[in-house]
Amino acid sequence: MIEIGAVKLNDKYEKQEEFEILIRPALNTKVEGNITRLTGITMEDLEGAKSFAEALQSFAEWIGNEPARIYSWSRSDLQQLQSECSFKEVAFPPALEDWQDFQAMFPKITEINLQRQLSLESAAEMAGINFEKGKAHRALYDARITSEMVQLVLTGRYLEQMAKVRDVIKPEVEHSTFSLGDKFGAQLAALFQDQDE
């Protein structure tokens, strides 16, 4: 793990603060090329960064002692944290124990089941959230998009948008294993443009 990013929402799902920290690798002497291509992070960026234990402690302190729920897009971040804590013999912070996989929740809540997991990008596009591919896979950017998804869904503001999306995809969903972007990209783009106007 080389980066942690998070957005704090209050109990009304309003944005309060952001957290971002880079983590210095303990065992690797370089960041693999595919990770640099994905995130833009190089080993030079991490030279003065905190250790995993220090970064995790900073993150837990930022969360605070009040009850908190963590929403992430998939369980992979939680699994990586747990794995690194175990391997590096770092206590897993109690502040992180209530962890929700919003990638699994989103299709159930919105009743859009495509028989595959939605990427954060696809879900954001369905919800009418601007997604900049060049910023994707950075921890704070992905946390910002996830927090916008959480805000839309948990406040109920997603209902009108999802009704429009369901109307567009419903006739085809039951009989196809298409990629939503490939199959309906133009229709969804027009739908979102109509909404903006």
NORURSUL-V664271 format. One record per residue. N is the residue number from 1. SS is DSSP state (~ for helix, > for strand, _ for the rest). Layout:
# NORURSUL-V664271
N:SS
N:SS
This chain:
# NORURSUL-V664271
1:_
2:_
3:>
4:>
5:>
6:>
7:>
8:>
9:>
10:_
11:_
12:_
13:_
14:_
15:>
16:>
17:>
18:>
19:>
20:>
21:>
22:>
23:>
24:_
25:_
26:_
27:_
28:_
29:_
30:_
31:_
32:_
33:~
34:~
35:~
36:~
37:~
38:~
39:~
40:_
41:_
42:_
43:~
44:~
45:~
46:~
47:_
48:_
49:_
50:>
51:_
52:~
53:~
54:~
55:~
56:~
57:~
58:~
59:~
60:~
61:~
62:~
63:~
64:_
65:_
66:_
67:_
68:_
69:_
70:>
71:>
72:>
73:_
74:_
75:_
76:~
77:~
78:~
79:~
80:~
81:~
82:~
83:~
84:~
85:~
86:~
87:~
88:~
89:_
90:_
91:_
92:_
93:_
94:~
95:~
96:~
97:_
98:_
99:>
100:>
101:>
102:~
103:~
104:~
105:~
106:~
107:~
108:~
109:~
110:~
111:_
112:_
113:_
114:_
115:_
116:_
117:_
118:_
119:_
120:~
121:~
122:~
123:~
124:~
125:~
126:~
127:_
128:_
129:_
130:_
131:_
132:_
133:~
134:~
135:~
136:_
137:_
138:_
139:~
140:~
141:~
142:~
143:~
144:~
145:~
146:~
147:~
148:~
149:~
150:~
151:~
152:~
153:~
154:~
155:_
156:_
157:_
158:_
159:~
160:~
161:~
162:~
163:~
164:~
165:~
166:~
167:~
168:~
169:~
170:~
171:~
172:~
173:~
174:_
175:_
176:_
177:_
178:_
179:_
180:~
181:~
182:~
183:~
184:~
185:~
186:~
187:~
188:~
189:~
190:~
191:~
192:~
193:~
194:~
195:~
196:~
197:_
